[in-house]
């Protein structure tokens, strides 16, 4: 099996690749490659779309290199795709991060900033909710998540590591695999058929994060 990690000059490539290297010994005949050539994307069995930074810059880089078309073609082929952090947000239809930008449109939904007024309403002197959300938070599986192979053998509630100021919104219940609470509830892990996305960083989430990456390989 060949797994490709997409390089479009905005991403946490090293940490994602290291995480996969840590679990590769548990699988036979697995190769991990970082790839930036859109013409070579179709040759992979699965691809990872990582990302750190601003949505507008990221989608511009994808389109500049025609990686957006290659990713959408890959998704239509039925092969599995996993977006991580900003990579998950790019799977959605649009983002309102510092403007309005169209995404890849592979899953219905949008990206919005944390609502500061709702966070302030939850603040106390002992626990102030700040933007960005940085640190460990609890993910709660939905009925869809309990049935999805990406989260196979996961407890219904578990902790993953987050770093983000914007989050998914208006994602259908059937495509929301796990939710998280930060002042209010938002989708933390999403999926539609072979297209999957995770807002927290599995590569920074120790054994639980590695378990999810192992499940992705096993799909």
Buried (B, 14 or more C-beta within 10 A) or exposed (E): EBBBBBBBEBBBBEBBBEBBEEBBEEEEEBEBEBBBBBEEBEEBBBBBBBBBBBBBBBBBBBEEBEBBBBBBEBBEEEBBBBBBBBBBBBBBBBBBBEEEBEBBBBBEBBBBBBBEEEBEEEEEEEEEBEBEBEEEBBBBBBEBBEEBEBBBEBEEEBBBBBBBEBBBBEBEEEBBBBBBEBBBEBBBBBBBEBBBBBBBBBBBBEEBBBBBBBBBBEB
